[in-house]
Amino acid sequence: MGNEDEIIEAMFGLGRYLGYPDCCIREFWDFEKLASNAYKQALFTDERQVAQSHPRIYLSGYIPCNACFRAYTDEELVERIEQNRKHPEPFPQYEHPRYESPGERW
């Protein structure tokens, strides 16, 4: 591989193998959009909120595009991925304990 078209084709192939929606793969490839990705920004500004709102994809490696992050619940995102996933292992999900109070760590 070497030219950009082959790299893009390989990235889409891998993303689809893992079950990721094309819109998310496309935005991940577009570094300018990725820099302003709502999910990534939320991780940097309020990681706790992301862990609470999307505990099943939090730390999975999947970065939803802006549209999917805003339009789908955590469960809906995982369901979409699982329906399209070709990888033999299920989508990794990392349940994190819910944040309870200011005095407790999440």
N, C-alpha and C positions, 0 to 999 in steps of 0.2 A: 504494500500500500504506500501511497505517497501523495497522490493528488487529492484535493479536497473532496471531490465527488465520491471517491472510494471511502474516505474517512466518514463522510456523512452517511453513506449507505451502510457502513459497518455499525455506526452509532444507532441508526434507526433499527437495524437488524437486532442488535443487542437489546435495545429498549423494548422492542416488540416481543422478543423472547422472554423478557422479564414481565411482560404484560402492561407496560406503561402506555398511556394514551399518546397518540402521535403529537397532540398539541403540547404535551409536557416534554416530550423528546425534543421537539422543535424549539421550544423556549429554552431548554437546557443548553442546546447547541448555540443559541444566539446569546453570546456573552453580554451584550448590552442589555437585553431583556433580563437575563439571569441576574445581573447586578441590581435591578430594580424589582426582583421577584418578591411578592408580598410575603410568601412563606419564609424566605431567607431573611427578609427584613424583620419579620416578627420574631424569628429565632434570636436575632441580635438585640432587639429592643425589649421583648418580654418572652423569654424562653418558657417561663412557667405557663403563660397563656397558651402557647403552642402545645406544650405537653398535656395540658388539660383539654384543649379543643380537638387535638388530633393525636391522641396517645398511641394509636395503632400504627401510625406511619412515622411518628417521632423516632428519630435515630435509625430508621430503616435504610436510609440511603436514597430513598425516593424523594424528589423535590417536585411537588405538583406545580403546574403552571399557575399563573395568577387566576385565570378563569376557573380552573378546577378547585383551587384552594378556596375560592369564594362561593362556588356553586354547590359543592358536594360536602356532605358530612364525612367524617373519618370512615365510618362504616361503608358509605357509598363508594368512596375512593378505593378501599380495599376490595370491595365486591367487583368493581370495574376491572381492577388489576387481575384478580383471580380468574375472572371470566375469560380474559385474553391471554393469560400466562401460559407459556409453553415449557418453561423450566419445570423439572420434575418436583422440586421442593416448593412448598407453599410460600407465599409472600411472608417475609419475616415481620413479625409484629411484636413490639416491645411495650407491653402495658406498664405504665408508670403509675405509682400511687398518686392519688389526687391530692392537691394542695389543700390542707385543712384550715390552718389558721396562721397568722403572722409568726407565731412562736414555734411552729413546726416546720421541719424541712420537708420538701416534697421529693 
